């Protein structure tokens, strides 16, 4: 049963990575063709804002690609689960936001790159809320809530009460 789960994860990871690479190829090819054939868009901004997407794609590829034994074609490692929540999900989000930004830059010009501002804004929001939770946890540590009654007596007296 465990082998079937590994095979299923390897198959879904391979499909997700194929879709990811195909989408990246299509979007970036469209941008380059549009830039050179129709209207000039900022290549400098394109490169700078595409670097995080390419890094995320590389990390997803290296951690999620299933590995097979070359001689027997048996599955050695199914790769990390690419449908897992958390950091993996955020890396996919960065890739998709970059795709949307590239398409918006094709349609609306260099103003389309402003869509990419969602990524640092969302990161700042999550960081601020995480910082607020950490402050709250640090402030409550070592203190009792105001409505808590003080504990008096030994264990036998507390049990009797």
N, C-alpha and C positions, 0 to 999 in steps of 0.2 A: 504494500500500500504506500509506503514512504517513497519507493522508487517511482510510482505513478505520479505522486505529487511533485517530485523533482522534475520529471519529464514535462509535466504540465507547466511548471514555472519556467523551465527552459524554453518551451515553445512560446509562451506568452511574452517572455523577455525578448526573444528573437524577433517576434512580430512587432513589438513596441519599438525596438531599436531600428528595424527596417522602416517603419512609418516615420520615425524621428529623422532619420538620415534622408529619406525621400523628401519630406517636407522642407528640411533645411536646404537641400539641393535645389528644389523648385523655387523657393522664395528668394534665395540668394542669386540664382541664375536670372530670375525675372528682374531683380534690382539692377544687376550689372548690365543686362541687355537694354533695359529702359534707360539707364544712365548714358550709355554710349550711343544708342540709336535715336532717342527722342529728346529728353530733357536732362540737363545736368543736375545731379543731386550731389550733396557733399559726401565724397568718398571718405574723407577724414572722420566725419561723425559716424558713418557707416562702419568703418573699421573699429573705432573706439567702442561703439555700443554693441558690436557683434562679438567682441572678445569674450565677455562673460558668458554669452550663449555658447560659443565654441568650447570654452572651458567646461561648462556644465555638460555639454554633449559628450565630451571626451571622458569625463568622470562617469557618466551614466554608461557609456560604452565599455569602459574598462572594468567597472564593477558589475554590470548586469549581463554581459555577453556570456552565454553558456560555453563551456570548454569541453571538448571531446578528445578522447584518446585517438591519436592519428592512425594507429595500426588497427585497432578493433572498432573504431567509431562509436565506442561506448561513452556514455555521458560521465565525465569526471566531476564537473562542477556546474550546477544550474545557474550560478550567478546570484547576486543579491536580488531581492524582490523589487522590481521596478514599479509595482503598484502600491508600495508601502507608503504610509503617510509620513509627514515630517520633511526631512531634508531632501529626500528623493522627489517628493511632490513639489517642493519649492524650486528645485532645479528644472523640472519640467515646466513650471510656471515661467521661469526666466526665459527659457527657450521660446515658449509660446508668445510671451509679451514682446520679445525681440522680433518674432515673425510678424506680429500685428504692427509693430513700429515700422518695419521695413515696408510693409504693404501701404501703411498710411503715408510714409515718405514718398512712395511711388505716386500715390493718388494726390496728396495735398502739398507736396513739396517738402522742404526741410522742416516745416512746422510739424510734420507727422512724427518727427522724432520725439516730440514732447510726450507722446504716449509712454515712452520708456521711463518717464519720471515717476510712474506708478511704482516701480520696483524700489527705489530708495525711500519713497514716501511710505510704502507699506512696511519696509524694514524699520524705519524710524518709529512708526506706530507700534509695531510689535516690540521693539526694544524699550520704548517708553512704558508700555503696559507691563512688560517683564520687570523693569526697574521698579515700577510702582508695587508690584507684588512682592518683590524682594524687600523693599522698604517696609511694607506691611508685616511681613514675616519677621523681620529683624526687630521691629518695634514691639511685637507681641511676645517675643522670646523673653522668658524670665519674668514676665508680668502675668498676674492673674486678672481676668476680666473684673470689672467693677461690681457686677452683680453676684459674683461667686462668694459664698460664705467661707470665712476662714475655718480651716480644719483645726479642731481642738481635741485634745485628749489622745489617748492611745488607741490601738486597734480594737480592743475589747469595748471601750466606751463608744466608739463610732459604730460598731456592729449593733450595739444595744439601742442606739438612737433611731 
